[in-house]
Amino acid sequence: MRLTAPSFIVFLISLALFVLAVLPLAGIAVPSIGISTLWLLIAAYGILAAGVLFKGI
């Protein structure tokens, strides 16, 4: 299996999800997000992993 670097857009989406997940840990409440920080971290990692595993994403 050959791994590729994710595109810049995929990286930015993953980074944004990561930042949203870490904000409550820093004491900044984000009440508009109705999803757990754990699921946001899993989604960020999954998107980044998909960008690495599949070429062209």
mmCIF entry with sequence, helices, sheets and N, C-alpha, C, O atoms, coordinates in Angstrom:
data_MODEL
# 
_entry.id   MODEL 
# 
_entity.id                         1 
_entity.type                       polymer 
_entity.pdbx_number_of_molecules   1 
# 
_entity_poly.entity_id                      1 
_entity_poly.type                           'polypeptide(L)' 
_entity_poly.nstd_linkage                   no 
_entity_poly.nstd_monomer                   no 
_entity_poly.pdbx_seq_one_letter_code       MRLTAPSFIVFLISLALFVLAVLPLAGIAVPSIGISTLWLLIAAYGILAAGVLFKGI 
_entity_poly.pdbx_seq_one_letter_code_can   MRLTAPSFIVFLISLALFVLAVLPLAGIAVPSIGISTLWLLIAAYGILAAGVLFKGI 
_entity_poly.pdbx_strand_id                 A 
# 
loop_
_entity_poly_seq.entity_id 
_entity_poly_seq.num 
_entity_poly_seq.mon_id 
_entity_poly_seq.hetero 
1 1  MET n 
1 2  ARG n 
1 3  LEU n 
1 4  THR n 
1 5  ALA n 
1 6  PRO n 
1 7  SER n 
1 8  PHE n 
1 9  ILE n 
1 10 VAL n 
1 11 PHE n 
1 12 LEU n 
1 13 ILE n 
1 14 SER n 
1 15 LEU n 
1 16 ALA n 
1 17 LEU n 
1 18 PHE n 
1 19 VAL n 
1 20 LEU n 
1 21 ALA n 
1 22 VAL n 
1 23 LEU n 
1 24 PRO n 
1 25 LEU n 
1 26 ALA n 
1 27 GLY n 
1 28 ILE n 
1 29 ALA n 
1 30 VAL n 
1 31 PRO n 
1 32 SER n 
1 33 ILE n 
1 34 GLY n 
1 35 ILE n 
1 36 SER n 
1 37 THR n 
1 38 LEU n 
1 39 TRP n 
1 40 LEU n 
1 41 LEU n 
1 42 ILE n 
1 43 ALA n 
1 44 ALA n 
1 45 TYR n 
1 46 GLY n 
1 47 ILE n 
1 48 LEU n 
1 49 ALA n 
1 50 ALA n 
1 51 GLY n 
1 52 VAL n 
1 53 LEU n 
1 54 PHE n 
1 55 LYS n 
1 56 GLY n 
1 57 ILE n 
# 
_struct_asym.id          A 
_struct_asym.entity_id   1 
# 
loop_
_struct_conf.conf_type_id 
_struct_conf.id 
_struct_conf.pdbx_PDB_helix_id 
_struct_conf.beg_label_comp_id 
_struct_conf.beg_label_asym_id 
_struct_conf.beg_label_seq_id 
_struct_conf.pdbx_beg_PDB_ins_code 
_struct_conf.end_label_comp_id 
_struct_conf.end_label_asym_id 
_struct_conf.end_label_seq_id 
_struct_conf.pdbx_end_PDB_ins_code 
_struct_conf.beg_auth_comp_id 
_struct_conf.beg_auth_asym_id 
_struct_conf.beg_auth_seq_id 
_struct_conf.end_auth_comp_id 
_struct_conf.end_auth_asym_id 
_struct_conf.end_auth_seq_id 
_struct_conf.pdbx_PDB_helix_class 
_struct_conf.details 
_struct_conf.pdbx_PDB_helix_length 
HELX_P HELX_P1 AA1 PHE A 8  ? VAL A 22 ? PHE A 8  VAL A 22 1 ? 15 
HELX_P HELX_P2 AA2 LEU A 23 ? ALA A 26 ? LEU A 23 ALA A 26 5 ? 4  
HELX_P HELX_P3 AA3 THR A 37 ? LEU A 53 ? THR A 37 LEU A 53 1 ? 17 
# 
_struct_conf_type.id          HELX_P 
_struct_conf_type.criteria    ? 
_struct_conf_type.reference   ? 
# 
loop_
_atom_site.group_PDB 
_atom_site.id 
_atom_site.type_symbol 
_atom_site.label_atom_id 
_atom_site.label_alt_id 
_atom_site.label_comp_id 
_atom_site.label_asym_id 
_atom_site.label_entity_id 
_atom_site.label_seq_id 
_atom_site.pdbx_PDB_ins_code 
_atom_site.Cartn_x 
_atom_site.Cartn_y 
_atom_site.Cartn_z 
_atom_site.occupancy 
_atom_site.B_iso_or_equiv 
_atom_site.pdbx_formal_charge 
_atom_site.auth_seq_id 
_atom_site.auth_comp_id 
_atom_site.auth_asym_id 
_atom_site.auth_atom_id 
_atom_site.pdbx_PDB_model_num 
ATOM 1   N N  . MET A 1 1  ? 0.849   -1.168 0.000  1.00 0.00 ? 1  MET A N  1 
ATOM 2   C CA . MET A 1 1  ? 0.000   0.000  0.000  1.00 0.00 ? 1  MET A CA 1 
ATOM 3   C C  . MET A 1 1  ? 0.898   1.235  0.000  1.00 0.00 ? 1  MET A C  1 
ATOM 4   O O  . MET A 1 1  ? 1.824   1.350  0.803  1.00 0.00 ? 1  MET A O  1 
ATOM 5   N N  . ARG A 1 2  ? 0.611   2.133  -0.896 1.00 0.00 ? 2  ARG A N  1 
ATOM 6   C CA . ARG A 1 2  ? 1.401   3.353  -0.998 1.00 0.00 ? 2  ARG A CA 1 
ATOM 7   C C  . ARG A 1 2  ? 0.614   4.511  -0.375 1.00 0.00 ? 2  ARG A C  1 
ATOM 8   O O  . ARG A 1 2  ? -0.528  4.769  -0.755 1.00 0.00 ? 2  ARG A O  1 
ATOM 9   N N  . LEU A 1 3  ? 1.224   5.193  0.565  1.00 0.00 ? 3  LEU A N  1 
ATOM 10  C CA . LEU A 1 3  ? 0.580   6.312  1.235  1.00 0.00 ? 3  LEU A CA 1 
ATOM 11  C C  . LEU A 1 3  ? 0.935   7.609  0.523  1.00 0.00 ? 3  LEU A C  1 
ATOM 12  O O  . LEU A 1 3  ? 2.044   7.770  0.014  1.00 0.00 ? 3  LEU A O  1 
ATOM 13  N N  . THR A 1 4  ? -0.021  8.529  0.495  1.00 0.00 ? 4  THR A N  1 
ATOM 14  C CA . THR A 1 4  ? 0.197   9.829  -0.129 1.00 0.00 ? 4  THR A CA 1 
ATOM 15  C C  . THR A 1 4  ? -0.115  10.922 0.881  1.00 0.00 ? 4  THR A C  1 
ATOM 16  O O  . THR A 1 4  ? -0.845  10.702 1.847  1.00 0.00 ? 4  THR A O  1 
ATOM 17  N N  . ALA A 1 5  ? 0.435   12.079 0.651  1.00 0.00 ? 5  ALA A N  1 
ATOM 18  C CA . ALA A 1 5  ? 0.130   13.220 1.511  1.00 0.00 ? 5  ALA A CA 1 
ATOM 19  C C  . ALA A 1 5  ? -1.298  13.683 1.236  1.00 0.00 ? 5  ALA A C  1 
ATOM 20  O O  . ALA A 1 5  ? -1.730  13.706 0.084  1.00 0.00 ? 5  ALA A O  1 
ATOM 21  N N  . PRO A 1 6  ? -2.032  14.051 2.283  1.00 0.00 ? 6  PRO A N  1 
ATOM 22  C CA . PRO A 1 6  ? -3.395  14.541 2.051  1.00 0.00 ? 6  PRO A CA 1 
ATOM 23  C C  . PRO A 1 6  ? -3.365  15.909 1.376  1.00 0.00 ? 6  PRO A C  1 
ATOM 24  O O  . PRO A 1 6  ? -2.379  16.640 1.467  1.00 0.00 ? 6  PRO A O  1 
ATOM 25  N N  . SER A 1 7  ? -4.442  16.234 0.711  1.00 0.00 ? 7  SER A N  1 
ATOM 26  C CA . SER A 1 7  ? -4.510  17.551 0.083  1.00 0.00 ? 7  SER A CA 1 
ATOM 27  C C  . SER A 1 7  ? -4.603  18.622 1.171  1.00 0.00 ? 7  SER A C  1 
ATOM 28  O O  . SER A 1 7  ? -4.901  18.332 2.330  1.00 0.00 ? 7  SER A O  1 
ATOM 29  N N  . PHE A 1 8  ? -4.347  19.835 0.777  1.00 0.00 ? 8  PHE A N  1 
ATOM 30  C CA . PHE A 1 8  ? -4.352  20.939 1.737  1.00 0.00 ? 8  PHE A CA 1 
ATOM 31  C C  . PHE A 1 8  ? -5.742  21.154 2.325  1.00 0.00 ? 8  PHE A C  1 
ATOM 32  O O  . PHE A 1 8  ? -5.873  21.474 3.506  1.00 0.00 ? 8  PHE A O  1 
ATOM 33  N N  . ILE A 1 9  ? -6.779  20.980 1.509  1.00 0.00 ? 9  ILE A N  1 
ATOM 34  C CA . ILE A 1 9  ? -8.165  21.153 1.973  1.00 0.00 ? 9  ILE A CA 1 
ATOM 35  C C  . ILE A 1 9  ? -8.513  20.095 3.019  1.00 0.00 ? 9  ILE A C  1 
ATOM 36  O O  . ILE A 1 9  ? -9.123  20.413 4.040  1.00 0.00 ? 9  ILE A O  1 
ATOM 37  N N  . VAL A 1 10 ? -8.131  18.844 2.775  1.00 0.00 ? 10 VAL A N  1 
ATOM 38  C CA . VAL A 1 10 ? -8.394  17.766 3.735  1.00 0.00 ? 10 VAL A CA 1 
ATOM 39  C C  . VAL A 1 10 ? -7.669  18.049 5.043  1.00 0.00 ? 10 VAL A C  1 
ATOM 40  O O  . VAL A 1 10 ? -8.221  17.838 6.123  1.00 0.00 ? 10 VAL A O  1 
ATOM 41  N N  . PHE A 1 11 ? -6.439  18.524 4.946  1.00 0.00 ? 11 PHE A N  1 
ATOM 42  C CA . PHE A 1 11 ? -5.688  18.861 6.144  1.00 0.00 ? 11 PHE A CA 1 
ATOM 43  C C  . PHE A 1 11 ? -6.362  19.980 6.932  1.00 0.00 ? 11 PHE A C  1 
ATOM 44  O O  . PHE A 1 11 ? -6.449  19.905 8.157  1.00 0.00 ? 11 PHE A O  1 
ATOM 45  N N  . LEU A 1 12 ? -6.836  21.007 6.250  1.00 0.00 ? 12 LEU A N  1 
ATOM 46  C CA . LEU A 1 12 ? -7.496  22.123 6.930  1.00 0.00 ? 12 LEU A CA 1 
ATOM 47  C C  . LEU A 1 12 ? -8.800  21.699 7.588  1.00 0.00 ? 12 LEU A C  1 
ATOM 48  O O  . LEU A 1 12 ? -9.104  22.153 8.691  1.00 0.00 ? 12 LEU A O  1 
ATOM 49  N N  . ILE A 1 13 ? -9.578  20.836 6.936  1.00 0.00 ? 13 ILE A N  1 
ATOM 50  C CA . ILE A 1 13 ? -10.820 20.337 7.528  1.00 0.00 ? 13 ILE A CA 1 
ATOM 51  C C  . ILE A 1 13 ? -10.516 19.538 8.783  1.00 0.00 ? 13 ILE A C  1 
ATOM 52  O O  . ILE A 1 13 ? -11.177 19.706 9.808  1.00 0.00 ? 13 ILE A O  1 
ATOM 53  N N  . SER A 1 14 ? -9.530  18.681 8.704  1.00 0.00 ? 14 SER A N  1 
ATOM 54  C CA . SER A 1 14 ? -9.139  17.889 9.861  1.00 0.00 ? 14 SER A CA 1 
ATOM 55  C C  . SER A 1 14 ? -8.628  18.780 10.991 1.00 0.00 ? 14 SER A C  1 
ATOM 56  O O  . SER A 1 14 ? -8.944  18.547 12.157 1.00 0.00 ? 14 SER A O  1 
ATOM 57  N N  . LEU A 1 15 ? -7.852  19.785 10.653 1.00 0.00 ? 15 LEU A N  1 
ATOM 58  C CA . LEU A 1 15 ? -7.334  20.708 11.667 1.00 0.00 ? 15 LEU A CA 1 
ATOM 59  C C  . LEU A 1 15 ? -8.462  21.499 12.323 1.00 0.00 ? 15 LEU A C  1 
ATOM 60  O O  . LEU A 1 15 ? -8.436  21.714 13.535 1.00 0.00 ? 15 LEU A O  1 
ATOM 61  N N  . ALA A 1 16 ? -9.444  21.934 11.549 1.00 0.00 ? 16 ALA A N  1 
ATOM 62  C CA . ALA A 1 16 ? -10.576 22.679 12.108 1.00 0.00 ? 16 ALA A CA 1 
ATOM 63  C C  . ALA A 1 16 ? -11.380 21.813 13.074 1.00 0.00 ? 16 ALA A C  1 
ATOM 64  O O  . ALA A 1 16 ? -11.781 22.279 14.140 1.00 0.00 ? 16 ALA A O  1 
ATOM 65  N N  . LEU A 1 17 ? -11.617 20.555 12.706 1.00 0.00 ? 17 LEU A N  1 
ATOM 66  C CA . LEU A 1 17 ? -12.333 19.656 13.614 1.00 0.00 ? 17 LEU A CA 1 
ATOM 67  C C  . LEU A 1 17 ? -11.543 19.411 14.891 1.00 0.00 ? 17 LEU A C  1 
ATOM 68  O O  . LEU A 1 17 ? -12.115 19.340 15.978 1.00 0.00 ? 17 LEU A O  1 
ATOM 69  N N  . PHE A 1 18 ? -10.234 19.283 14.756 1.00 0.00 ? 18 PHE A N  1 
ATOM 70  C CA . PHE A 1 18 ? -9.383  19.091 15.927 1.00 0.00 ? 18 PHE A CA 1 
ATOM 71  C C  . PHE A 1 18 ? -9.450  20.300 16.864 1.00 0.00 ? 18 PHE A C  1 
ATOM 72  O O  . PHE A 1 18 ? -9.572  20.144 18.079 1.00 0.00 ? 18 PHE A O  1 
ATOM 73  N N  . VAL A 1 19 ? -9.372  21.492 16.295 1.00 0.00 ? 19 VAL A N  1 
ATOM 74  C CA . VAL A 1 19 ? -9.424  22.705 17.112 1.00 0.00 ? 19 VAL A CA 1 
ATOM 75  C C  . VAL A 1 19 ? -10.768 22.821 17.816 1.00 0.00 ? 19 VAL A C  1 
ATOM 76  O O  . VAL A 1 19 ? -10.821 23.193 18.989 1.00 0.00 ? 19 VAL A O  1 
ATOM 77  N N  . LEU A 1 20 ? -11.856 22.506 17.116 1.00 0.00 ? 20 LEU A N  1 
ATOM 78  C CA . LEU A 1 20 ? -13.173 22.543 17.746 1.00 0.00 ? 20 LEU A CA 1 
ATOM 79  C C  . LEU A 1 20 ? -13.288 21.529 18.877 1.00 0.00 ? 20 LEU A C  1 
ATOM 80  O O  . LEU A 1 20 ? -13.984 21.779 19.861 1.00 0.00 ? 20 LEU A O  1 
ATOM 81  N N  . ALA A 1 21 ? -12.622 20.403 18.750 1.00 0.00 ? 21 ALA A N  1 
ATOM 82  C CA . ALA A 1 21 ? -12.668 19.378 19.792 1.00 0.00 ? 21 ALA A CA 1 
ATOM 83  C C  . ALA A 1 21 ? -11.822 19.760 21.000 1.00 0.00 ? 21 ALA A C  1 
ATOM 84  O O  . ALA A 1 21 ? -12.145 19.371 22.123 1.00 0.00 ? 21 ALA A O  1 
ATOM 85  N N  . VAL A 1 22 ? -10.746 20.512 20.791 1.00 0.00 ? 22 VAL A N  1 
ATOM 86  C CA . VAL A 1 22 ? -9.830  20.844 21.882 1.00 0.00 ? 22 VAL A CA 1 
ATOM 87  C C  . VAL A 1 22 ? -10.267 22.108 22.632 1.00 0.00 ? 22 VAL A C  1 
ATOM 88  O O  . VAL A 1 22 ? -9.857  22.305 23.776 1.00 0.00 ? 22 VAL A O  1 
ATOM 89  N N  . LEU A 1 23 ? -11.073 22.952 22.028 1.00 0.00 ? 23 LEU A N  1 
ATOM 90  C CA . LEU A 1 23 ? -11.499 24.193 22.684 1.00 0.00 ? 23 LEU A CA 1 
ATOM 91  C C  . LEU A 1 23 ? -12.147 23.958 24.053 1.00 0.00 ? 23 LEU A C  1 
ATOM 92  O O  . LEU A 1 23 ? -11.789 24.658 25.000 1.00 0.00 ? 23 LEU A O  1 
ATOM 93  N N  . PRO A 1 24 ? -13.079 23.014 24.207 1.00 0.00 ? 24 PRO A N  1 
ATOM 94  C CA . PRO A 1 24 ? -13.647 22.793 25.548 1.00 0.00 ? 24 PRO A CA 1 
ATOM 95  C C  . PRO A 1 24 ? -12.614 22.331 26.572 1.00 0.00 ? 24 PRO A C  1 
ATOM 96  O O  . PRO A 1 24 ? -12.774 22.595 27.764 1.00 0.00 ? 24 PRO A O  1 
ATOM 97  N N  . LEU A 1 25 ? -11.580 21.659 26.140 1.00 0.00 ? 25 LEU A N  1 
ATOM 98  C CA . LEU A 1 25 ? -10.534 21.243 27.061 1.00 0.00 ? 25 LEU A CA 1 
ATOM 99  C C  . LEU A 1 25 ? -9.716  22.433 27.547 1.00 0.00 ? 25 LEU A C  1 
ATOM 100 O O  . LEU A 1 25 ? -9.125  22.383 28.626 1.00 0.00 ? 25 LEU A O  1 
ATOM 101 N N  . ALA A 1 26 ? -9.680  23.499 26.758 1.00 0.00 ? 26 ALA A N  1 
ATOM 102 C CA . ALA A 1 26 ? -8.971  24.716 27.131 1.00 0.00 ? 26 ALA A CA 1 
ATOM 103 C C  . ALA A 1 26 ? -9.856  25.665 27.931 1.00 0.00 ? 26 ALA A C  1 
ATOM 104 O O  . ALA A 1 26 ? -9.406  26.741 28.325 1.00 0.00 ? 26 ALA A O  1 
ATOM 105 N N  . GLY A 1 27 ? -11.094 25.286 28.174 1.00 0.00 ? 27 GLY A N  1 
ATOM 106 C CA . GLY A 1 27 ? -12.003 26.111 28.962 1.00 0.00 ? 27 GLY A CA 1 
ATOM 107 C C  . GLY A 1 27 ? -12.878 27.030 28.142 1.00 0.00 ? 27 GLY A C  1 
ATOM 108 O O  . GLY A 1 27 ? -13.564 27.882 28.706 1.00 0.00 ? 27 GLY A O  1 
ATOM 109 N N  . ILE A 1 28 ? -12.879 26.887 26.840 1.00 0.00 ? 28 ILE A N  1 
ATOM 110 C CA . ILE A 1 28 ? -13.703 27.717 25.963 1.00 0.00 ? 28 ILE A CA 1 
ATOM 111 C C  . ILE A 1 28 ? -14.915 26.898 25.542 1.00 0.00 ? 28 ILE A C  1 
ATOM 112 O O  . ILE A 1 28 ? -14.793 25.936 24.784 1.00 0.00 ? 28 ILE A O  1 
ATOM 113 N N  . ALA A 1 29 ? -16.080 27.288 26.037 1.00 0.00 ? 29 ALA A N  1 
ATOM 114 C CA . ALA A 1 29 ? -17.298 26.539 25.749 1.00 0.00 ? 29 ALA A CA 1 
ATOM 115 C C  . ALA A 1 29 ? -17.810 26.866 24.346 1.00 0.00 ? 29 ALA A C  1 
ATOM 116 O O  . ALA A 1 29 ? -17.834 28.024 23.930 1.00 0.00 ? 29 ALA A O  1 
ATOM 117 N N  . VAL A 1 30 ? -18.216 25.826 23.632 1.00 0.00 ? 30 VAL A N  1 
ATOM 118 C CA . VAL A 1 30 ? -18.793 25.983 22.299 1.00 0.00 ? 30 VAL A CA 1 
ATOM 119 C C  . VAL A 1 30 ? -20.167 25.295 22.334 1.00 0.00 ? 30 VAL A C  1 
ATOM 120 O O  . VAL A 1 30 ? -20.289 24.128 21.962 1.00 0.00 ? 30 VAL A O  1 
ATOM 121 N N  . PRO A 1 31 ? -21.208 26.031 22.786 1.00 0.00 ? 31 PRO A N  1 
ATOM 122 C CA . PRO A 1 31 ? -22.511 25.397 22.958 1.00 0.00 ? 31 PRO A CA 1 
ATOM 123 C C  . PRO A 1 31 ? -23.226 25.054 21.657 1.00 0.00 ? 31 PRO A C  1 
ATOM 124 O O  . PRO A 1 31 ? -24.147 24.238 21.667 1.00 0.00 ? 31 PRO A O  1 
ATOM 125 N N  . SER A 1 32 ? -22.830 25.651 20.550 1.00 0.00 ? 32 SER A N  1 
ATOM 126 C CA . SER A 1 32 ? -23.520 25.380 19.291 1.00 0.00 ? 32 SER A CA 1 
ATOM 127 C C  . SER A 1 32 ? -23.184 24.003 18.727 1.00 0.00 ? 32 SER A C  1 
ATOM 128 O O  . SER A 1 32 ? -23.874 23.508 17.836 1.00 0.00 ? 32 SER A O  1 
ATOM 129 N N  . ILE A 1 33 ? -22.125 23.386 19.247 1.00 0.00 ? 33 ILE A N  1 
ATOM 130 C CA . ILE A 1 33 ? -21.750 22.046 18.790 1.00 0.00 ? 33 ILE A CA 1 
ATOM 131 C C  . ILE A 1 33 ? -22.432 21.042 19.712 1.00 0.00 ? 33 ILE A C  1 
ATOM 132 O O  . ILE A 1 33 ? -22.144 20.984 20.907 1.00 0.00 ? 33 ILE A O  1 
ATOM 133 N N  . GLY A 1 34 ? -23.326 20.263 19.151 1.00 0.00 ? 34 GLY A N  1 
ATOM 134 C CA . GLY A 1 34 ? -24.060 19.300 19.945 1.00 0.00 ? 34 GLY A CA 1 
ATOM 135 C C  . GLY A 1 34 ? -23.451 17.918 19.923 1.00 0.00 ? 34 GLY A C  1 
ATOM 136 O O  . GLY A 1 34 ? -24.136 16.939 20.217 1.00 0.00 ? 34 GLY A O  1 
ATOM 137 N N  . ILE A 1 35 ? -22.183 17.813 19.582 1.00 0.00 ? 35 ILE A N  1 
ATOM 138 C CA . ILE A 1 35 ? -21.542 16.512 19.468 1.00 0.00 ? 35 ILE A CA 1 
ATOM 139 C C  . ILE A 1 35 ? -20.384 16.454 20.467 1.00 0.00 ? 35 ILE A C  1 
ATOM 140 O O  . ILE A 1 35 ? -19.782 17.476 20.795 1.00 0.00 ? 35 ILE A O  1 
ATOM 141 N N  . SER A 1 36 ? -20.091 15.280 20.929 1.00 0.00 ? 36 SER A N  1 
ATOM 142 C CA . SER A 1 36 ? -19.025 15.081 21.901 1.00 0.00 ? 36 SER A CA 1 
ATOM 143 C C  . SER A 1 36 ? -17.657 15.388 21.307 1.00 0.00 ? 36 SER A C  1 
ATOM 144 O O  . SER A 1 36 ? -17.439 15.220 20.107 1.00 0.00 ? 36 SER A O  1 
ATOM 145 N N  . THR A 1 37 ? -16.744 15.837 22.150 1.00 0.00 ? 37 THR A N  1 
ATOM 146 C CA . THR A 1 37 ? -15.397 16.130 21.676 1.00 0.00 ? 37 THR A CA 1 
ATOM 147 C C  . THR A 1 37 ? -14.692 14.866 21.201 1.00 0.00 ? 37 THR A C  1 
ATOM 148 O O  . THR A 1 37 ? -13.862 14.914 20.293 1.00 0.00 ? 37 THR A O  1 
ATOM 149 N N  . LEU A 1 38 ? -15.021 13.750 21.811 1.00 0.00 ? 38 LEU A N  1 
ATOM 150 C CA . LEU A 1 38 ? -14.422 12.487 21.371 1.00 0.00 ? 38 LEU A CA 1 
ATOM 151 C C  . LEU A 1 38 ? -14.787 12.189 19.927 1.00 0.00 ? 38 LEU A C  1 
ATOM 152 O O  . LEU A 1 38 ? -13.931 11.778 19.143 1.00 0.00 ? 38 LEU A O  1 
ATOM 153 N N  . TRP A 1 39 ? -16.057 12.391 19.566 1.00 0.00 ? 39 TRP A N  1 
ATOM 154 C CA . TRP A 1 39 ? -16.484 12.122 18.191 1.00 0.00 ? 39 TRP A CA 1 
ATOM 155 C C  . TRP A 1 39 ? -15.867 13.101 17.205 1.00 0.00 ? 39 TRP A C  1 
ATOM 156 O O  . TRP A 1 39 ? -15.591 12.745 16.060 1.00 0.00 ? 39 TRP A O  1 
ATOM 157 N N  . LEU A 1 40 ? -15.650 14.333 17.647 1.00 0.00 ? 40 LEU A N  1 
ATOM 158 C CA . LEU A 1 40 ? -14.972 15.294 16.770 1.00 0.00 ? 40 LEU A CA 1 
ATOM 159 C C  . LEU A 1 40 ? -13.525 14.880 16.527 1.00 0.00 ? 40 LEU A C  1 
ATOM 160 O O  . LEU A 1 40 ? -13.024 14.999 15.409 1.00 0.00 ? 40 LEU A O  1 
ATOM 161 N N  . LEU A 1 41 ? -12.854 14.398 17.564 1.00 0.00 ? 41 LEU A N  1 
ATOM 162 C CA . LEU A 1 41 ? -11.482 13.940 17.395 1.00 0.00 ? 41 LEU A CA 1 
ATOM 163 C C  . LEU A 1 41 ? -11.415 12.714 16.489 1.00 0.00 ? 41 LEU A C  1 
ATOM 164 O O  . LEU A 1 41 ? -10.516 12.601 15.655 1.00 0.00 ? 41 LEU A O  1 
ATOM 165 N N  . ILE A 1 42 ? -12.367 11.794 16.655 1.00 0.00 ? 42 ILE A N  1 
ATOM 166 C CA . ILE A 1 42 ? -12.408 10.611 15.795 1.00 0.00 ? 42 ILE A CA 1 
ATOM 167 C C  . ILE A 1 42 ? -12.666 11.010 14.348 1.00 0.00 ? 42 ILE A C  1 
ATOM 168 O O  . ILE A 1 42 ? -12.055 10.457 13.434 1.00 0.00 ? 42 ILE A O  1 
ATOM 169 N N  . ALA A 1 43 ? -13.563 11.960 14.135 1.00 0.00 ? 43 ALA A N  1 
ATOM 170 C CA . ALA A 1 43 ? -13.858 12.429 12.774 1.00 0.00 ? 43 ALA A CA 1 
ATOM 171 C C  . ALA A 1 43 ? -12.638 13.110 12.156 1.00 0.00 ? 43 ALA A C  1 
ATOM 172 O O  . ALA A 1 43 ? -12.344 12.904 10.978 1.00 0.00 ? 43 ALA A O  1 
ATOM 173 N N  . ALA A 1 44 ? -11.930 13.916 12.938 1.00 0.00 ? 44 ALA A N  1 
ATOM 174 C CA . ALA A 1 44 ? -10.742 14.588 12.427 1.00 0.00 ? 44 ALA A CA 1 
ATOM 175 C C  . ALA A 1 44 ? -9.683  13.579 12.014 1.00 0.00 ? 44 ALA A C  1 
ATOM 176 O O  . ALA A 1 44 ? -9.072  13.705 10.952 1.00 0.00 ? 44 ALA A O  1 
ATOM 177 N N  . TYR A 1 45 ? -9.469  12.579 12.857 1.00 0.00 ? 45 TYR A N  1 
ATOM 178 C CA . TYR A 1 45 ? -8.474  11.555 12.537 1.00 0.00 ? 45 TYR A CA 1 
ATOM 179 C C  . TYR A 1 45 ? -8.919  10.729 11.328 1.00 0.00 ? 45 TYR A C  1 
ATOM 180 O O  . TYR A 1 45 ? -8.101  10.405 10.467 1.00 0.00 ? 45 TYR A O  1 
ATOM 181 N N  . GLY A 1 46 ? -10.207 10.387 11.256 1.00 0.00 ? 46 GLY A N  1 
ATOM 182 C CA . GLY A 1 46 ? -10.713 9.597  10.141 1.00 0.00 ? 46 GLY A CA 1 
ATOM 183 C C  . GLY A 1 46 ? -10.576 10.321 8.810  1.00 0.00 ? 46 GLY A C  1 
ATOM 184 O O  . GLY A 1 46 ? -10.210 9.716  7.802  1.00 0.00 ? 46 GLY A O  1 
ATOM 185 N N  . ILE A 1 47 ? -10.869 11.609 8.805  1.00 0.00 ? 47 ILE A N  1 
ATOM 186 C CA . ILE A 1 47 ? -10.733 12.394 7.578  1.00 0.00 ? 47 ILE A CA 1 
ATOM 187 C C  . ILE A 1 47 ? -9.272  12.490 7.161  1.00 0.00 ? 47 ILE A C  1 
ATOM 188 O O  . ILE A 1 47 ? -8.951  12.366 5.979  1.00 0.00 ? 47 ILE A O  1 
ATOM 189 N N  . LEU A 1 48 ? -8.390  12.710 8.127  1.00 0.00 ? 48 LEU A N  1 
ATOM 190 C CA . LEU A 1 48 ? -6.972  12.787 7.812  1.00 0.00 ? 48 LEU A CA 1 
ATOM 191 C C  . LEU A 1 48 ? -6.435  11.444 7.329  1.00 0.00 ? 48 LEU A C  1 
ATOM 192 O O  . LEU A 1 48 ? -5.637  11.391 6.393  1.00 0.00 ? 48 LEU A O  1 
ATOM 193 N N  . ALA A 1 49 ? -6.873  10.363 7.966  1.00 0.00 ? 49 ALA A N  1 
ATOM 194 C CA . ALA A 1 49 ? -6.446  9.025  7.535  1.00 0.00 ? 49 ALA A CA 1 
ATOM 195 C C  . ALA A 1 49 ? -6.937  8.711  6.127  1.00 0.00 ? 49 ALA A C  1 
ATOM 196 O O  . ALA A 1 49 ? -6.204  8.123  5.333  1.00 0.00 ? 49 ALA A O  1 
ATOM 197 N N  . ALA A 1 50 ? -8.170  9.095  5.812  1.00 0.00 ? 50 ALA A N  1 
ATOM 198 C CA . ALA A 1 50 ? -8.701  8.862  4.471  1.00 0.00 ? 50 ALA A CA 1 
ATOM 199 C C  . ALA A 1 50 ? -7.902  9.660  3.441  1.00 0.00 ? 50 ALA A C  1 
ATOM 200 O O  . ALA A 1 50 ? -7.656  9.179  2.334  1.00 0.00 ? 50 ALA A O  1 
ATOM 201 N N  . GLY A 1 51 ? -7.502  10.870 3.803  1.00 0.00 ? 51 GLY A N  1 
ATOM 202 C CA . GLY A 1 51 ? -6.694  11.672 2.895  1.00 0.00 ? 51 GLY A CA 1 
ATOM 203 C C  . GLY A 1 51 ? -5.322  11.072 2.638  1.00 0.00 ? 51 GLY A C  1 
ATOM 204 O O  . GLY A 1 51 ? -4.751  11.275 1.567  1.00 0.00 ? 51 GLY A O  1 
ATOM 205 N N  . VAL A 1 52 ? -4.783  10.335 3.609  1.00 0.00 ? 52 VAL A N  1 
ATOM 206 C CA . VAL A 1 52 ? -3.484  9.706  3.451  1.00 0.00 ? 52 VAL A CA 1 
ATOM 207 C C  . VAL A 1 52 ? -3.610  8.394  2.682  1.00 0.00 ? 52 VAL A C  1 
ATOM 208 O O  . VAL A 1 52 ? -2.759  8.078  1.850  1.00 0.00 ? 52 VAL A O  1 
ATOM 209 N N  . LEU A 1 53 ? -4.660  7.633  2.954  1.00 0.00 ? 53 LEU A N  1 
ATOM 210 C CA . LEU A 1 53 ? -4.798  6.300  2.349  1.00 0.00 ? 53 LEU A CA 1 
ATOM 211 C C  . LEU A 1 53 ? -5.280  6.349  0.899  1.00 0.00 ? 53 LEU A C  1 
ATOM 212 O O  . LEU A 1 53 ? -4.864  5.523  0.086  1.00 0.00 ? 53 LEU A O  1 
ATOM 213 N N  . PHE A 1 54 ? -6.136  7.287  0.569  1.00 0.00 ? 54 PHE A N  1 
ATOM 214 C CA . PHE A 1 54 ? -6.714  7.321  -0.774 1.00 0.00 ? 54 PHE A CA 1 
ATOM 215 C C  . PHE A 1 54 ? -6.152  8.495  -1.561 1.00 0.00 ? 54 PHE A C  1 
ATOM 216 O O  . PHE A 1 54 ? -6.220  9.642  -1.119 1.00 0.00 ? 54 PHE A O  1 
ATOM 217 N N  . LYS A 1 55 ? -5.605  8.203  -2.708 1.00 0.00 ? 55 LYS A N  1 
ATOM 218 C CA . LYS A 1 55 ? -5.018  9.249  -3.547 1.00 0.00 ? 55 LYS A CA 1 
ATOM 219 C C  . LYS A 1 55 ? -6.128  10.064 -4.209 1.00 0.00 ? 55 LYS A C  1 
ATOM 220 O O  . LYS A 1 55 ? -7.114  9.505  -4.688 1.00 0.00 ? 55 LYS A O  1 
ATOM 221 N N  . GLY A 1 56 ? -5.965  11.352 -4.233 1.00 0.00 ? 56 GLY A N  1 
ATOM 222 C CA . GLY A 1 56 ? -6.930  12.227 -4.891 1.00 0.00 ? 56 GLY A CA 1 
ATOM 223 C C  . GLY A 1 56 ? -7.995  12.782 -3.986 1.00 0.00 ? 56 GLY A C  1 
ATOM 224 O O  . GLY A 1 56 ? -8.881  13.496 -4.457 1.00 0.00 ? 56 GLY A O  1 
ATOM 225 N N  . ILE A 1 57 ? -7.947  12.487 -2.718 1.00 0.00 ? 57 ILE A N  1 
ATOM 226 C CA . ILE A 1 57 ? -8.953  13.035 -1.785 1.00 0.00 ? 57 ILE A CA 1 
ATOM 227 C C  . ILE A 1 57 ? -8.414  14.300 -1.187 1.00 0.00 ? 57 ILE A C  1 
ATOM 228 O O  . ILE A 1 57 ? -9.087  14.934 -0.375 1.00 0.00 ? 57 ILE A O  1 
# 
